[in-house]
Amino acid sequence: MTNFFYFNYELKTQLFILRTDIGTQQKVKQVKSFFDSNTDIIKWSIDTEDIDNVLKIKATKNLSEADIINQLKTQGFFCDVLPS
């Protein structure tokens, strides 16, 4: 049986999967403070071994995909929607 509170929590979150040019641990450290300090980001990871350097973000409904993309672009990184 699913816990009611957990179910409601999951309804209020979303998952973003984006491709980036964040391909090294040094670049990951550059964006870490942004991701860690953003209260709308619940969990994040970057797969630097993947060809698309996939960024996964679990966030509240207050954060949009465009917000993430624009913020990374202002920091000098490429970020875009991962094609299906």
Secondary structure, 3 states (H helix, E strand, C coil): CCCHHHHHHHHCEEEEEEEECCCCHHHHHHHHHHHHHCCCEEEEEEECCCCCCEEEEEEECCCCHHHHHHHHHHCCCCEEECCC
